[in-house]
């Protein structure tokens, strides 16, 4: 029993000892945790203090920078104000000096005028004395002397005048031709601008002026991409709900108009999209031109035309002859030729064919230095037209001899269609040739890939290959083109040559 009690007491003592040890260990653990927490708190406190100091220093630096900027601006404004005050003071002093100078000049002029009046009165008195003395010596009064003097002067003046008139007439005969040409050229130059604008500008209507900003793009990149892709100058000004498309080539203008319509309708306007849409629009317009040529030939009952001639007929829709639509003019000529040939008992089909094709020399994209009648005849021969048709095309402006009865019919029908009241305006063909010549001068240089004449021929934009033309070479090339235009062309005003060198790197992720 005592043993059991002793074991129990031992177990109880062990338990109490274990509890005491556990409490001691727990107390030590708590002290350790508190120490670690205090240490971590000190670390966090130090980090926060450092961050606060850094933020304070940053704010202080920004504040000092802002104060310095303001002080610099205030100092600049103060300097400008002082400069303006000084300039104004100088102007006031200058004005005061000028006023004093003017007053002095006025006084001197008044004195001079008074002196002249006094001298004039003295001269008149002397003159009266001389006249009286001469009358006394000659025995004639003043009126008789005047009459004899005037008769003598009349004869002498008449002789001198006749000689002078003869010299003037001879000089006028020598200069008449030159002066007449000068007058005609001046008249053409005075009316050229109005007609050029009328024939080289299209209006693209938009729903709201917000679209203008999207077309221009950030820093103008969209409008530059459109101009580079189409060769058309796009004018975005204060005109409400309208954008102007300026280009002497109607086909380019139509491509730009259709491309802009598709871009605005789609809403996605950026350089890559612009190039894609312009390429698709150009292909679509080529198809439409071919279809227009086919429809025209079907309407007129003309069959067997070469596909290239069909395209040329379709391109007539976007060309004008002295302001008259070229396709409509050619259709009229074809119908008039058919009527006249039927009345004269000639071949109606050949007459109608020649009438439709008589102006195809005006529509090729590459225009050599040939009259359009001769160029049209060569194209007709190239694409297998009959000799009667070719001769009628080439002879309708008397460039070659008429060999068949169809040729004078085409010539007369062309004159009838063009002479109809209101059909045509003044000549713009020379203007278009000048624009083409500008572009051809630039394209004749190595490294040039595109050239667009814009602003009615007052600016030439030249695009070059970056691999062939360096920055230094670009300056030289721009100067060379401007010098060539200056020496080889005649034009009003001045032509600005802008050379654009761009490098593109394109890769595809597959």
HURAMO-V748046 format. One record per residue. N is the residue number from 0. RES is the residue in three letters. SS is DSSP state (H for helix, E for strand, L for the rest). PHI is phi in degrees with one decimal (none if undefined). Layout:
# HURAMO-V748046
n:res:ss:phi
N:RES:SS:PHI
N:RES:SS:PHI
This chain:
# HURAMO-V748046
n:res:ss:phi
0:UNK:L:none
1:UNK:H:-62.9
2:UNK:H:-62.7
3:UNK:H:-64.9
4:UNK:H:-63.3
5:UNK:H:-63.1
6:UNK:H:-62.6
7:UNK:H:-62.4
8:UNK:H:-63.5
9:UNK:H:-64.7
10:UNK:H:-65.2
11:UNK:H:-64.0
12:UNK:H:-62.9
13:UNK:H:-62.4
14:UNK:H:-64.7
15:UNK:H:-63.3
16:UNK:H:-62.5
17:UNK:H:-62.6
18:UNK:H:-65.9
19:UNK:H:-62.4
20:UNK:H:-61.5
21:UNK:H:-63.7
22:UNK:H:-64.8
23:UNK:H:-63.6
24:UNK:H:-63.0
25:UNK:H:-62.9
26:UNK:H:-65.5
27:UNK:H:-63.1
28:UNK:H:-65.6
29:UNK:H:-64.2
30:UNK:H:-61.9
31:UNK:H:-66.0
32:UNK:H:-62.8
33:UNK:H:-62.0
34:UNK:H:-64.8
35:UNK:H:-63.4
36:UNK:H:-64.4
37:UNK:H:-63.5
38:UNK:H:-64.4
39:UNK:H:-65.6
40:UNK:H:-61.0
41:UNK:H:-60.8
42:UNK:H:-63.4
43:UNK:H:-62.8
44:UNK:H:-60.9
45:UNK:H:-63.4
46:UNK:H:-61.8
47:UNK:H:-65.1
48:UNK:H:-63.5
49:UNK:H:-63.5
50:UNK:H:-62.7
51:UNK:H:-62.3
52:UNK:H:-62.6
53:UNK:H:-60.8
54:UNK:H:-62.9
55:UNK:H:-62.5
56:UNK:H:-64.2
57:UNK:H:-63.6
58:UNK:H:-62.4
59:UNK:H:-64.0
60:UNK:H:-63.2
61:UNK:H:-62.6
62:UNK:H:-63.5
63:UNK:H:-64.3
64:UNK:H:-63.8
65:UNK:H:-62.4
66:UNK:H:-62.6
67:UNK:H:-63.9
68:UNK:H:-60.7
69:UNK:H:-63.9
70:UNK:H:-63.2
71:UNK:H:-63.6
72:UNK:H:-64.4
73:UNK:H:-62.1
74:UNK:H:-63.9
75:UNK:H:-63.0
76:UNK:H:-63.2
77:UNK:H:-64.8
78:UNK:H:-63.7
79:UNK:H:-63.1
80:UNK:H:-62.6
81:UNK:H:-62.1
82:UNK:H:-63.5
83:UNK:H:-64.2
84:UNK:H:-61.2
85:UNK:H:-64.3
86:UNK:H:-61.5
87:UNK:H:-64.5
88:UNK:H:-62.1
89:UNK:H:-63.0
90:UNK:H:-64.7
91:UNK:H:-62.4
92:UNK:H:-63.1
93:UNK:H:-62.4
94:UNK:H:-63.3
95:UNK:H:-62.2
96:UNK:H:-62.4
97:UNK:H:-64.4
98:UNK:H:-61.5
99:UNK:H:-61.4
100:UNK:H:-62.8
101:UNK:H:-64.5
102:UNK:H:-60.7
103:UNK:H:-62.7
104:UNK:H:-62.8
105:UNK:H:-63.9
106:UNK:H:-61.5
107:UNK:H:-63.9
108:UNK:H:-65.8
109:UNK:H:-60.8
110:UNK:H:-63.5
111:UNK:H:-65.5
112:UNK:H:-61.9
113:UNK:H:-62.7
114:UNK:H:-64.7
115:UNK:H:-64.4
116:UNK:H:-62.2
117:UNK:H:-63.0
118:UNK:H:-64.8
119:UNK:H:-61.8
120:UNK:H:-63.5
121:UNK:H:-63.1
122:UNK:H:-63.9
123:UNK:H:-61.6
124:UNK:H:-63.6
125:UNK:H:-63.7
126:UNK:H:-63.1
127:UNK:H:-62.6
128:UNK:H:-64.1
129:UNK:H:-64.3
130:UNK:H:-61.8
131:UNK:H:-63.5
132:UNK:H:-67.2
133:UNK:H:-63.7
134:UNK:H:-62.7
135:UNK:H:-66.7
136:UNK:H:-70.4
137:UNK:H:-78.9
138:UNK:L:75.6
139:UNK:L:-116.7
140:UNK:L:-81.8
141:UNK:H:-64.3
142:UNK:H:-64.5
143:UNK:H:-63.8
144:UNK:H:-65.2
145:UNK:H:-61.3
146:UNK:H:-63.2
147:UNK:H:-62.7
148:UNK:H:-63.8
149:UNK:H:-64.3
150:UNK:H:-62.4
151:UNK:H:-63.6
152:UNK:H:-66.6
153:UNK:H:-61.4
154:UNK:H:-61.7
155:UNK:H:-66.4
156:UNK:H:-67.3
157:UNK:H:-65.2
158:UNK:H:-63.4
159:UNK:H:-63.2
160:UNK:H:-64.9
161:UNK:H:-62.8
162:UNK:H:-63.8
163:UNK:H:-66.9
164:UNK:H:-62.2
165:UNK:H:-61.1
166:UNK:H:-62.7
167:UNK:H:-64.8
168:UNK:H:-64.3
169:UNK:H:-61.4
170:UNK:H:-65.9
171:UNK:H:-64.8
172:UNK:H:-62.9
173:UNK:H:-68.4
174:UNK:H:-96.2
175:UNK:H:-60.4
176:UNK:H:-63.8
177:UNK:H:-64.4
178:UNK:H:-66.2
179:UNK:H:-62.7
180:UNK:H:-62.5
181:UNK:H:-62.2
182:UNK:H:-63.7
183:UNK:H:-64.0
184:UNK:H:-62.5
185:UNK:H:-62.9
186:UNK:H:-64.4
187:UNK:H:-63.8
188:UNK:H:-63.8
189:UNK:H:-68.5
190:UNK:H:-102.6
191:UNK:H:-65.6
192:UNK:H:-62.0
193:UNK:H:-61.8
194:UNK:H:-70.6
195:UNK:H:-62.9
196:UNK:H:-63.1
197:UNK:H:-65.3
198:UNK:H:-101.7
199:UNK:H:-128.5
200:UNK:E:-129.7
201:UNK:E:-121.0
202:UNK:E:-108.5
203:UNK:E:-105.4
204:UNK:E:-83.7
205:UNK:L:-126.7
206:UNK:L:-73.6
207:UNK:L:-150.1
208:UNK:L:-72.5
209:UNK:H:-65.7
210:UNK:H:-65.6
211:UNK:H:-59.8
212:UNK:H:-63.3
213:UNK:H:-69.6
214:UNK:H:-69.4
215:UNK:H:-68.0
216:UNK:L:78.6
217:UNK:H:-66.2
218:UNK:H:55.0
219:UNK:H:78.8
220:UNK:H:-71.1
221:UNK:H:-66.8
222:UNK:H:-69.1
223:UNK:H:-66.4
224:UNK:H:-64.5
225:UNK:H:-62.7
226:UNK:H:-65.1
227:UNK:H:-68.2
228:UNK:H:-77.3
229:UNK:H:-106.0
230:UNK:L:74.0
231:UNK:L:-117.6
232:UNK:E:-81.9
233:UNK:E:-105.5
234:UNK:E:-104.6
235:UNK:L:-109.5
236:UNK:L:-124.6
237:UNK:L:-83.0
238:UNK:L:-62.2
239:UNK:L:-67.8
240:UNK:L:53.5
241:UNK:E:-156.9
242:UNK:E:-128.2
243:UNK:E:-96.4
244:UNK:E:-113.0
245:UNK:E:-116.0
246:UNK:L:-168.4
247:UNK:L:-75.9
248:UNK:L:-93.4
249:UNK:H:-63.0
250:UNK:H:-66.4
251:UNK:H:-61.6
252:UNK:H:-60.6
253:UNK:H:-67.3
254:UNK:H:-61.2
255:UNK:H:-63.7
256:UNK:H:-65.0
257:UNK:H:-66.1
258:UNK:H:-64.8
259:UNK:H:-65.5
260:UNK:H:-61.5
261:UNK:H:-68.1
262:UNK:H:-65.2
263:UNK:H:-66.9
264:UNK:H:-66.8
265:UNK:H:-75.7
266:UNK:L:92.7
267:UNK:L:-92.5
268:UNK:L:-124.4
269:UNK:L:-154.6
270:UNK:H:-53.9
271:UNK:H:-64.1
272:UNK:H:-64.5
273:UNK:H:-62.1
274:UNK:H:-61.6
275:UNK:H:-64.3
276:UNK:H:-66.5
277:UNK:H:-63.0
278:UNK:H:-62.3
279:UNK:H:-64.1
280:UNK:H:-64.9
281:UNK:H:-63.0
282:UNK:H:-66.3
283:UNK:H:-62.9
284:UNK:H:-69.5
285:UNK:H:-60.9
286:UNK:H:-64.7
287:UNK:H:-65.5
288:UNK:H:-62.1
289:UNK:H:-62.6
290:UNK:H:-66.0
291:UNK:H:-62.3
292:UNK:H:-62.0
293:UNK:H:-65.5
294:UNK:H:-63.5
295:UNK:H:-62.5
296:UNK:H:-66.5
297:UNK:H:-65.8
298:UNK:H:-61.9
299:UNK:H:-89.2
300:UNK:L:74.6
301:UNK:L:-104.0
302:UNK:L:-127.0
303:UNK:L:81.6
304:UNK:L:-72.2
305:UNK:L:-63.7
306:UNK:H:-54.6
307:UNK:H:-67.1
308:UNK:H:-67.1
309:UNK:H:-61.2
310:UNK:H:-63.7
311:UNK:H:-63.9
312:UNK:H:-63.4
313:UNK:H:-65.0
314:UNK:H:-67.4
315:UNK:H:-59.1
316:UNK:H:-60.7
317:UNK:H:-105.6
318:UNK:L:-121.4
319:UNK:E:-131.9
320:UNK:E:-114.5
321:UNK:L:57.5
322:UNK:L:93.9
323:UNK:E:-96.2
324:UNK:E:-56.9
325:UNK:H:-69.1
326:UNK:H:-67.7
327:UNK:H:-62.4
328:UNK:H:-61.5
329:UNK:H:-66.6
330:UNK:H:-64.1
331:UNK:H:-62.0
332:UNK:H:-61.4
333:UNK:H:-61.4
334:UNK:H:-66.5
335:UNK:H:-64.0
336:UNK:H:-59.9
337:UNK:H:-62.7
338:UNK:H:-63.8
339:UNK:H:-66.2
340:UNK:H:-64.3
341:UNK:H:-64.1
342:UNK:H:-66.3
343:UNK:H:-91.5
344:UNK:L:75.1
345:UNK:L:-99.5
346:UNK:L:-72.6
347:UNK:H:-67.8
348:UNK:H:-65.1
349:UNK:H:-66.1
350:UNK:H:-62.9
351:UNK:H:-65.9
352:UNK:H:-64.5
353:UNK:H:-65.5
354:UNK:H:-63.9
355:UNK:H:-67.9
356:UNK:H:-94.4
357:UNK:L:-64.8
358:UNK:L:-112.9
359:UNK:H:-66.2
360:UNK:H:-68.9
361:UNK:H:-91.7
362:UNK:L:-112.0
363:UNK:L:-61.2
364:UNK:L:-70.8
365:UNK:L:-98.6
366:UNK:L:-101.9
367:UNK:L:-73.1
368:UNK:L:-79.8
369:UNK:L:-135.9
370:UNK:L:-59.3
371:UNK:H:-64.0
372:UNK:H:-67.8
373:UNK:H:-66.8
374:UNK:H:-63.1
375:UNK:H:-62.7
376:UNK:H:-63.5
377:UNK:H:-63.9
378:UNK:H:-65.1
379:UNK:H:-63.0
380:UNK:H:-63.8
381:UNK:H:-61.6
382:UNK:L:-101.1
383:UNK:L:80.1
384:UNK:L:-78.7
385:UNK:L:-68.6
386:UNK:H:-58.6
387:UNK:H:-62.2
388:UNK:H:-66.6
389:UNK:H:-63.0
390:UNK:H:-65.3
391:UNK:H:-64.2
392:UNK:H:-66.0
393:UNK:H:-71.6
394:UNK:H:-100.6
395:UNK:L:-74.0
396:UNK:L:-122.3
397:UNK:L:63.8
398:UNK:L:-72.6
399:UNK:L:-130.0
400:UNK:L:-76.9
401:UNK:L:-76.7
402:UNK:L:-108.9
403:UNK:L:-133.1
404:UNK:H:-74.6
405:UNK:H:-70.8
406:UNK:H:-60.0
407:UNK:H:-65.2
408:UNK:H:-64.6
409:UNK:H:-63.3
410:UNK:H:-62.2
411:UNK:H:-67.3
412:UNK:H:-63.5
413:UNK:H:-62.2
414:UNK:H:-66.2
415:UNK:H:-64.8
416:UNK:H:-67.4
417:UNK:H:-76.6
418:UNK:H:-86.6
419:UNK:L:-60.2
420:UNK:L:-54.4
421:UNK:L:84.0
422:UNK:L:-74.9
423:UNK:L:-130.7
424:UNK:L:-114.2
425:UNK:L:-68.0
426:UNK:L:-71.9
427:UNK:L:-123.2
428:UNK:H:-64.5
429:UNK:H:-63.7
430:UNK:H:-63.4
431:UNK:H:-65.0
432:UNK:H:-62.9
433:UNK:H:-65.1
434:UNK:H:-64.6
435:UNK:H:-61.4
436:UNK:H:-64.6
437:UNK:H:-57.8
438:UNK:H:-64.8
439:UNK:H:-65.9
440:UNK:H:-59.8
441:UNK:H:-70.1
442:UNK:H:-68.5
443:UNK:L:-74.7
444:UNK:L:-91.3
445:UNK:L:-69.5
446:UNK:L:98.1
447:UNK:E:-84.1
448:UNK:E:-106.2
449:UNK:E:-143.3
450:UNK:E:-146.1
451:UNK:E:-126.9
452:UNK:E:-90.1
453:UNK:E:-129.2
454:UNK:H:53.3
455:UNK:H:56.2
456:UNK:H:85.0
457:UNK:L:-88.0
458:UNK:E:-142.0
459:UNK:E:-122.6
460:UNK:E:-102.3
461:UNK:E:-116.1
462:UNK:E:-109.6
463:UNK:E:-120.4
464:UNK:E:-81.4
465:UNK:L:-67.0
466:UNK:L:-71.1
467:UNK:L:-95.9
468:UNK:L:-117.9
469:UNK:L:-83.2
470:UNK:H:-63.2
471:UNK:H:-66.0
472:UNK:H:-66.3
473:UNK:H:-63.5
474:UNK:H:-62.1
475:UNK:H:-64.6
476:UNK:H:-67.2
477:UNK:H:-60.5
478:UNK:H:-66.7
479:UNK:H:-63.4
480:UNK:H:-63.9
481:UNK:H:-63.8
482:UNK:H:-69.3
483:UNK:H:-66.0
484:UNK:H:-63.4
485:UNK:H:-66.0
486:UNK:H:-87.7
487:UNK:H:-107.9
488:UNK:L:-123.4
489:UNK:L:-116.6
490:UNK:L:-155.5
491:UNK:L:-81.4
492:UNK:L:73.6
493:UNK:L:-137.0
494:UNK:L:-117.3
495:UNK:E:-90.3
496:UNK:E:-102.5
497:UNK:E:-111.7
498:UNK:E:-101.7
499:UNK:E:-116.3
500:UNK:E:-118.1
501:UNK:E:-132.6
502:UNK:L:-115.0
503:UNK:L:-120.7
504:UNK:L:-118.7
505:UNK:L:-120.0
506:UNK:L:-137.3
507:UNK:L:-123.4
508:UNK:L:-93.7
509:UNK:L:-109.2
